[in-house]
Amino acid sequence: MTETNENPTNENVTNENPMTEEEQQERARQYLDLIQKLFKCDNGQEPEVLDAHMELIDPGLVSMMMQVATTMAHQDNPDGAKFLIFLARELSKQLGLYPQVFGKEAEAPAQ
């Protein structure tokens, strides 16, 4: 069973494999490097890029993608933001983080 404690910033922290601040910064750099590779790869090659970096595919990557997408949207780069949001959504589904609220019948337009 994982023990949860409150830290001074009131965020829940688990005692299972805690990362040091230096490790967290390195992980963030790795996420940003992967995001950069996704932007630079040829259209349609994104799955191969992600497959080559499976160790980075986790909720932290999804969160970083959303942060970068938000920044891009505020810097008048809606296409880049949409691209990252799409990838983040797909990864969220694969990781079981994206709720499946509606069935196929809910996707049909209402009349």
C-alpha positions, -999 to +999 in steps of 0.1 A: +000+000+000+013+034-009+015+059+019+004+095+010+016+126+029+009+162+025+039+184+017+041+222+025+025+231-009-005+208-001+002+185-030-002+148-024+031+131-025+036+093-025+066+077-008+070+053-037+101+062-058+102+099-049+122+119-074+147+145-063+143+180-077+173+174-099+157+142-112+125+160-118+143+187-138+161+161-159+128+143-166+112+177-177+142+182-201+137+147-215+100+155-220+108+187-238+134+170-260+108+144-270+082+171-278+109+188-299+115+155-318+078+151-324+076+185-340+107+179-361+097+144-374+080+138-407+042+138-407+030+103-397+063+093-380+051+103-345+042+068-334+078+056-343+093+085-323+071+077-293+078+040-296+116+048-294+110+067-261+085+044-243+103+051-210+090+087-212+053+079-219+036+086-187+012+112-172+041+136-168+046+137-205+009+144-211+010+172-185+041+187-202+025+185-236-005+204-223+017+230-207+037+235-240+004+236-260-010+263-237+022+284-241+020+279-279-017+290-280-008+321-260+021+328-284-002+327-315+008+292-326-026+275-327-015+247-351+013+237-328-010+238-298-036+216-316-010+191-326+002+187-291-033+186-276-042+158-301-011+138-291-017+144-254-053+132-258-043+101-276-016+093-251-041+099-223-064+074-238-036+048-240-026+054-204-062+052-192-063+088-181-089+100-206-125+093-195-147+074-219-178+093-210-199+090-242-206+059-263-208+059-301-245+068-300-237+100-282-213+110-310-242+112-335-256+147-340-288+155-321-319+161-342 
